[in-house]
Amino acid sequence: MKTPTTRDEWAPLLDQLNQKRAAATAMGGEERVAKHRSTGKLDARQRLDRLFDPGTFVELGALVGNMPEDDAPHAPADALVGGIGEIDGRSAVAAAEDFTVLGGSIGNGASDKRYRLVRLAAQERVPLVFMLEGAGHRVVNAPAGRRPNDLQALAELSGLVPMVCVVLGASAGHGALTAPLSDFVVMTSSASLFTAGPPLVKAALGEDVTKEELGGPSIHVEQSGVVHNLASDDVAAIDLARRYLSYFPLNAWTAPPIRETGDVGRRDLDEILDVIPPNPRRPYKMRAVLEMLVDRGSLFEIQPAFGSAVVTALAQIGGQSVAIVANDPSALAGTIDADAADKATHFLGVIGAFHLPTVFLADNPGVMGGTVAERSGALRHVARMFVAQHRLTAPKFHVTLRKAFGFGSTIMAMNPFDRQTLTLAFPAVTLGASPAASVAESSKLDDEGRERASAQQAAGSFRAANTMGYDDVIDPRQLRNAILDGLVLSKARLLGPFEATSNIGVLP
């Protein structure tokens, strides 16, 4: 009889390991996986393969759920596939809820796995991506005492590494809370997000609502602002996540990326004179200006369907990743309301944490007034936006394009000697505490007084430049070149070294 070799002794152990790995990768089984894919969605593992560069995904925690306790159901990977890999050649951590296993619900093991992955991203200082489609905490979870809380870990991770959440189906309860704790949230047109699903809402409140009515894109992309961008399907949503991360450094200690090739040079913006009318009462679309200003093909607008009076966008100018905050005169004449300020505040908080230079383009008649605005807390929201822009430590550039009145100018960083790298204006700028017509009416000015007030406001750029309120008044066609000059000036700061920001004080 042959004496077993060491290799022979290993064989049953390796067979057992392979069987358990195969059970994990089978997810909810062929039938459930096929049904899931038949709806046009990717399964959890396909989603991670799409997110990471080909061949770079390494799974962690695959064997969680392989030994169910008591009467707990079998749960491959405990309905959460996660691990490490590379996105555009840079390391990242990611996880995807697996809807084919118990509806993507969170078991005790998956709860531990979520915490482990968040802490790993913090430890190694790399971006974190969560892809959601699940029912929240599992009802059949055995009591497990006090477990690590991934939401606490997410709160502690905020501002240290970029965090992205992709909502690819119905997401409820604990899992759904990952979205508002993330820097950037994208959802598909068939996804939904809510604290409690329709059955619980029906039982608790008597409301009969569908998933879409409760937390679909029309709610969270257009009304609540919880979700930033909308994508048509899984592939488009995951590609948006990859693109978003491409503008950011790996973490708060490293420099934003720079692209050396492509449209990175100087050029005059001749067509800008056809887009922006000198008359401050005539609207135009700010997005057309931004497309001219930035490196071709690099404009990525964040939250375009919410708070539309302000445009927030990522881009490259001269190959340098930048953030842009701009008023849009085609929406509410650029007047800043609570939603616009709320959007800008979150955006400024994120880009400030990762040291992206910020370009402010002001063209607004001020902050929204009226009873609706006051009830919405507009004053508090714009005060928060003011604090967010004041806290920026990376280079910031302000350009007044046509008009900027009252606090509407201040929250757009038109604050002399507030660490601006450059403060510029176009020649046709109207400035003041409020538009001349409003001042004349409230002050009961005669015709001569009205004309004098209008003339003073119309000469705003030159009057301000006379006392260094602006560093310069520029030809609009030189807008890109002026920003490039500022980026060259601030190049040493953009290279670091950096420390994670720690803001002291309470936001209004």
C-alpha positions in Angstrom: 0.0 0.0 0.0 1.3 3.4 -1.0 2.2 5.8 1.8 0.3 9.1 1.4 2.5 12.0 0.5 2.2 15.5 1.9 0.5 16.4 -1.4 -2.1 13.7 -0.9 -2.8 15.0 2.5 -3.4 18.5 1.1 -5.8 17.3 -1.6 -9.1 17.0 0.4 -8.4 20.3 2.1 -8.0 22.0 -1.2 -11.0 20.3 -2.7 -13.1 21.6 0.3 -11.7 25.1 -0.3 -12.5 25.0 -4.1 -16.0 23.8 -3.3 -16.7 26.6 -0.9 -15.2 29.1 -3.4 -17.4 27.7 -6.2 -20.5 28.0 -3.9 -19.7 31.7 -3.3 -19.2 32.5 -6.9 -22.4 30.8 -7.9 -24.2 33.6 -6.0 -28.0 32.8 -5.8 -27.8 30.0 -8.3 -28.2 29.8 -12.1 -31.9 30.4 -12.1 -31.8 33.6 -9.9 -28.8 35.0 -11.7 -30.3 34.4 -15.1 -33.5 36.1 -14.0 -31.6 39.1 -12.6 -29.6 39.5 -15.9 -32.8 39.1 -18.0 -33.9 42.5 -16.6 -30.9 44.1 -18.4 -28.9 44.4 -15.2 -25.4 43.2 -14.4 -25.0 40.8 -11.5 -22.8 41.8 -8.5 -19.7 40.2 -9.9 -20.2 41.6 -13.4 -20.6 45.0 -11.8 -17.2 44.8 -10.0 -15.6 43.5 -13.2 -17.0 46.6 -15.0 -15.7 49.0 -12.2 -12.2 47.6 -12.0 -9.6 47.4 -14.7 -9.7 44.0 -16.4 -8.1 41.2 -14.4 -7.3 43.3 -11.3 -10.2 42.4 -9.0 -9.2 40.4 -5.9 -12.1 39.2 -3.8 -12.0 39.5 0.0 -14.5 37.9 2.3 -15.8 35.4 -0.3 -16.2 32.7 2.4 -18.4 34.8 4.6 -21.7 33.0 4.9 -20.3 29.6 4.0 -21.1 28.1 7.4 -24.6 29.3 8.4 -25.4 29.2 12.1 -28.6 27.8 13.6 -31.4 28.1 11.2 -29.8 30.9 9.1 -30.2 30.3 5.3 -27.2 29.5 3.1 -25.9 32.9 1.8 -23.0 32.8 -0.7 -20.6 35.6 0.2 -23.4 36.7 2.6 -25.0 38.6 -0.3 -22.1 41.1 -0.5 -19.2 40.7 -3.0 -16.3 42.9 -2.2 -12.5 43.3 -2.6 -9.7 45.3 -4.1 -8.6 46.2 -7.5 -7.4 49.0 -9.8 -9.4 51.8 -11.5 -7.4 53.5 -14.2 -4.3 51.9 -12.8 -4.9 53.1 -9.3 -5.9 51.0 -6.3 -9.4 51.1 -4.9 -11.7 49.1 -2.6 -15.3 48.3 -3.7 -18.3 46.1 -2.8 -21.5 45.2 -4.5 -24.7 44.0 -2.9 -25.9 40.7 -4.5 -29.6 40.8 -5.0 -29.7 37.2 -6.1 -28.8 36.1 -2.6 -31.7 36.8 -0.1 -32.5 40.0 -1.9 -29.1 41.5 -1.2 -30.0 41.8 2.5 -27.3 42.5 5.1 -26.5 39.5 7.3 -24.2 39.6 10.3 -21.3 38.4 8.3 -21.9 41.0 5.6 -22.1 43.7 8.2 -18.6 42.7 9.4 -17.4 42.6 5.8 -18.7 46.1 5.1 -16.9 47.4 8.1 -13.7 45.6 7.1 -13.7 47.1 3.6 -14.3 50.6 4.8 -11.5 50.4 7.3 -9.2 48.9 4.7 -9.9 51.9 2.4 -9.0 54.2 5.3 -5.9 52.2 6.3 -4.5 52.1 2.7 -5.8 55.6 1.8 -7.6 54.5 -1.4 -11.0 55.3 -2.9 -14.1 53.4 -1.8 -17.0 52.4 -4.1 -20.3 50.8 -2.9 -22.9 49.4 -5.4 -26.3 49.1 -3.9 -29.3 46.8 -4.6 -30.5 45.3 -1.3 -33.2 45.1 1.3 -31.3 46.4 4.3 -30.6 44.4 7.4 -31.8 40.8 7.2 -34.8 40.0 9.3 -33.5 36.5 10.2 -30.2 37.7 11.6 -29.3 35.9 14.8 -28.7 38.3 17.8 -25.1 39.1 17.7 -24.7 41.8 20.3 -22.8 45.0 19.4 -21.2 44.6 16.0 -18.8 47.0 14.1 -20.9 49.7 12.4 -19.9 50.5 8.8 -21.9 53.7 8.9 -19.6 55.0 11.7 -16.6 54.0 9.6 -18.0 55.8 6.6 -18.5 59.0 8.6 -14.9 58.8 9.8 -13.6 58.1 6.3 -15.3 61.2 4.8 -12.9 63.7 3.4 -10.0 61.3 3.6 -10.5 59.3 0.4 -13.0 59.8 -2.4 -16.2 57.8 -1.7 -18.7 56.9 -4.5 -22.1 55.2 -4.2 -23.8 53.6 -7.2 -27.5 52.7 -6.8 -28.4 50.0 -9.3 -31.8 48.7 -8.0 -34.1 49.1 -5.0 -32.0 50.0 -1.9 -33.6 50.3 1.5 -32.8 50.8 5.2 -29.2 50.5 6.4 -27.7 50.0 3.0 -29.5 53.0 1.5 -27.8 55.2 4.2 -24.5 54.6 2.4 -25.6 57.0 -0.3 -25.9 60.3 1.6 -22.7 59.4 3.5 -20.8 59.3 0.1 -19.2 62.1 -1.9 -20.9 61.3 -5.2 -24.1 59.2 -5.8 -25.3 58.0 -9.1 -28.4 55.9 -9.8 -29.9 54.2 -12.8 -33.3 55.1 -14.2 -34.8 51.8 -12.8 -33.3 52.2 -9.3 -34.9 53.5 -6.1 -33.6 54.5 -2.7 -35.6 54.8 0.6 -35.5 54.5 4.3 -38.3 52.0 4.3 -39.9 50.2 1.4 -43.5 50.5 0.2 -44.8 47.6 2.4 -43.4 49.3 5.6 -44.7 52.7 4.5 -48.1 51.2 3.9 -48.2 49.5 7.3 -46.8 52.6 9.2 -48.4 55.5 7.4 -51.2 54.0 5.2 -49.6 55.4 2.1 -49.9 53.3 -1.0 -46.8 54.1 -3.1 -44.6 52.4 -5.6 -40.8 52.1 -5.3 -40.5 54.8 -8.0 -42.9 57.2 -6.3 -41.2 56.7 -3.0 -37.6 57.0 -4.0 -37.1 56.9 -7.7 -35.0 59.3 -9.8 -37.8 61.9 -10.0 -37.6 62.1 -6.2 -33.9 61.9 -5.4 -32.3 63.3 -8.6 -34.7 66.2 -9.1 -36.3 67.0 -5.8 -34.4 65.8 -2.7 -30.9 66.1 -4.2 -29.8 63.0 -2.3 -28.5 61.5 -5.7 -26.2 63.6 -7.9 -26.4 62.1 -11.3 -28.7 59.8 -13.3 -27.5 57.0 -15.7 -29.5 54.9 -18.1 -28.3 51.5 -16.9 -25.7 49.6 -14.9 -22.9 50.1 -17.4 -23.4 53.8 -17.8 -23.7 54.3 -14.0 -20.5 52.4 -13.3 -18.7 54.3 -16.0 -19.8 57.5 -14.4 -18.2 56.3 -11.1 -15.0 55.6 -12.9 -15.0 59.0 -14.6 -15.7 60.8 -11.4 -12.8 59.3 -9.6 -10.4 60.2 -12.5 -10.6 63.9 -11.4 -9.5 63.2 -7.8 -6.3 62.2 -6.1 -6.2 58.8 -4.3 -6.6 60.5 -1.0 -6.4 63.8 1.0 -2.6 63.5 1.3 -1.8 63.4 -2.4 -2.1 65.9 -5.3 -5.0 66.0 -7.8 -4.1 64.3 -11.2 -2.6 66.2 -14.1 -3.1 65.2 -17.8 -0.1 66.1 -20.0 -1.6 65.5 -23.5 -4.5 66.7 -25.5 -6.2 70.1 -25.4 -4.0 71.6 -22.6 -2.7 74.8 -24.2 -3.7 78.4 -24.4 -6.4 79.6 -26.8 -8.7 82.6 -27.2 -12.4 81.9 -26.7 -13.6 83.9 -29.8 -17.1 82.4 -29.7 -17.7 83.5 -26.2 -18.8 86.9 -27.5 -21.6 85.2 -29.4 -22.8 83.4 -26.3 -22.7 86.0 -23.5 -24.7 89.2 -24.2 -23.4 92.3 -22.4 -27.0 93.2 -21.3 -27.2 91.6 -17.9 -31.0 91.1 -18.3 -30.6 88.7 -21.2 -30.2 85.0 -20.4 -27.6 82.6 -21.8 -26.7 79.0 -20.9 -23.6 78.8 -18.7 -22.8 75.3 -19.9 -21.9 76.6 -23.3 -19.3 78.9 -21.7 -17.9 76.0 -19.7 -17.5 73.8 -22.7 -15.4 76.5 -24.3 -13.4 77.2 -21.2 -12.2 73.7 -20.2 -10.0 71.2 -22.0 -12.1 69.7 -24.8 -14.2 66.7 -23.6 -13.3 67.1 -20.0 -16.5 68.8 -18.6 -18.4 66.6 -16.1 -21.4 68.3 -14.5 -22.4 67.2 -11.1 -26.0 67.2 -10.1 -27.4 68.9 -13.3 -31.1 68.3 -12.5 -31.1 69.9 -9.0 -30.5 73.5 -7.9 -30.1 74.5 -11.5 -29.4 78.1 -10.9 -25.8 77.0 -10.0 -23.7 74.7 -12.1 -21.2 72.5 -10.3 -18.7 70.7 -12.5 -15.4 68.9 -12.6 -13.1 69.5 -15.5 -9.5 69.9 -16.7 -8.0 73.2 -17.6 -4.5 72.9 -19.0 -4.6 69.2 -17.9 -5.1 70.2 -14.3 -8.2 68.8 -12.5 -10.4 71.7 -11.4 -13.8 72.3 -9.8 -16.2 74.9 -11.3 -19.0 76.7 -9.5 -20.9 79.0 -11.9 -24.2 80.8 -11.9 -26.6 79.9 -14.8 -28.5 83.0 -16.0 -30.9 80.6 -17.9 -32.3 79.3 -14.6 -33.9 81.8 -12.3 -31.7 84.4 -13.9 -28.9 82.8 -11.8 -30.6 83.7 -8.5 -29.3 81.5 -5.8 -32.0 79.6 -3.9 -31.8 77.0 -1.1 -31.4 74.0 -3.5 -28.6 75.7 -5.5 -26.7 76.7 -2.3 -27.2 73.2 -0.8 -25.7 71.6 -3.9 -22.8 74.0 -4.0 -22.0 73.6 -0.3 -21.7 69.8 -0.6 -19.6 70.1 -3.8 -17.3 72.6 -2.2 -16.8 70.5 0.9 -15.8 67.5 -1.3 -13.4 69.3 -3.6 -11.9 71.3 -0.7 -11.1 68.0 1.1 -9.1 66.9 -2.0 -7.4 70.2 -2.8 -8.8 70.8 -6.3 -8.4 74.4 -7.4 -11.8 76.1 -7.8 -13.1 78.4 -10.5 -16.1 80.6 -9.5 -17.9 82.3 -12.4 -20.4 84.8 -11.0 -23.5 86.1 -12.9 -26.4 86.5 -10.5 -28.8 89.1 -9.2 -28.4 87.9 -5.7 -30.0 85.5 -3.3 -33.6 84.4 -3.8 -36.1 86.4 -1.8 -39.8 86.0 -1.0 -41.9 84.0 1.3 -41.1 80.6 -0.3 -37.4 81.3 -0.1 -37.6 82.3 3.5 -39.6 79.2 4.4 -37.0 77.0 2.7 -34.3 78.4 4.9 -32.5 80.1 2.0 -30.6 82.3 4.4 -29.1 79.3 6.3 -28.3 77.5 3.0 -26.4 80.4 1.5 -24.6 81.0 4.8 -23.4 77.4 4.6 -22.2 78.0 1.1 -20.3 81.1 2.2 -18.5 79.2 4.9 -17.7 76.3 2.5 -16.1 78.6 0.0 -14.2 80.5 2.7 -12.8 77.3 4.0 -11.1 76.4 0.7 -7.4 76.2 1.0 -6.5 75.2 -2.6 -6.2 77.9 -5.2 -9.4 79.7 -6.1 -10.2 82.0 -8.9 -13.2 84.4 -9.2 -14.5 85.9 -12.4 -17.5 88.2 -12.5 -19.0 87.8 -15.9 -21.8 90.4 -15.9 -23.5 91.0 -12.6 -23.1 90.1 -8.9 -25.3 91.7 -6.3 -25.3 91.6 -2.5 -24.5 88.3 -0.8 -24.8 86.6 -4.2 -21.4 88.0 -5.0 -19.9 87.1 -1.6 -20.9 83.4 -1.7 -19.4 83.2 -5.2 -16.0 84.0 -3.7 -15.9 87.7 -4.8 -14.2 88.6 -1.5 -11.0 90.6 -2.0 -8.0 89.3 0.0 -9.7 86.0 0.9 -6.9 83.8 -0.4 -8.0 84.1 -4.1 -5.2 83.4 -6.5 -6.9 85.7 -9.0 -10.0 87.9 -8.9 -11.1 89.1 -12.4 -14.0 90.7 -14.2 -15.3 91.2 -17.7 -15.8 94.9 -18.8 -19.7 94.8 -18.7 -20.1 94.1 -15.0 -22.9 95.5 -12.9 -22.3 95.5 -9.1 -24.1 96.7 -6.0 -25.9 95.7 -2.9 -29.0 95.1 -5.1 -30.0 96.0 -8.7 -30.4 99.7 -9.3 -34.1 99.5 -10.2 -34.8 97.9 -6.8 -32.7 100.5 -4.9 -34.4 103.3 -6.8 -37.8 102.0 -5.9 -37.1 101.3 -2.3 -35.3 104.6 -1.8 -37.8 106.7 -3.8 -35.1 108.2 -6.0 -36.1 110.7 -8.7 -35.2 110.2 -12.4 -31.8 111.8 -12.0 -31.0 109.6 -8.9 -32.0 106.5 -10.8 -29.8 107.4 -13.7 -26.8 108.1 -11.4 -27.3 104.8 -9.5 -27.6 102.8 -12.8 -24.4 104.5 -14.2 -22.4 103.7 -11.0 -23.5 100.1 -11.0 -22.8 99.7 -14.8 -19.2 100.9 -14.2 -18.8 98.3 -11.5 -15.8 96.4 -12.9 -13.7 99.6 -13.4 -14.7 101.1 -10.1 -13.8 97.9 -8.2 -10.5 97.5 -10.1 -9.6 101.1 -9.2 -9.3 100.0 -5.5 -7.9 96.5 -6.2 -11.4 94.9 -5.8 -10.4 93.1 -9.0 -6.8 92.1 -10.0 -7.7 92.9 -13.6 -10.6 93.5 -16.0 -10.1 91.1 -19.0 -11.4 90.7 -22.5 -13.9 87.8 -22.2 -12.0 86.0 -25.0 -9.0 85.7 -22.6 -10.9 83.8 -19.9 -9.2 80.5 -20.4 -5.7 82.0 -20.7 -6.2 84.0 -17.6 -7.2 80.9 -15.6 -4.1 79.1 -17.1 -1.9 82.0 -15.9 -3.4 81.5 -12.4 -2.8 77.8 -12.4 0.8 78.4 -13.4 1.2 80.8 -10.6 -0.2 78.3 -8.0 1.6 75.3 -9.4 3.9 74.9 -6.4 0.8 74.7 -4.1 -0.9 72.2 -6.4 2.0 69.8 -6.0 1.6 69.5 -2.3 2.6 68.2 0.2 -0.9 68.0 1.7 -2.6 67.2 5.0 -6.2 66.2 5.5 -8.3 69.2 6.2 -9.8 69.6 9.7 -12.3 72.4 9.8 -13.2 73.9 13.2 -16.6 75.5 13.7 -20.2 74.6 13.1 -21.7 75.1 9.6 -24.7 77.4 9.8 
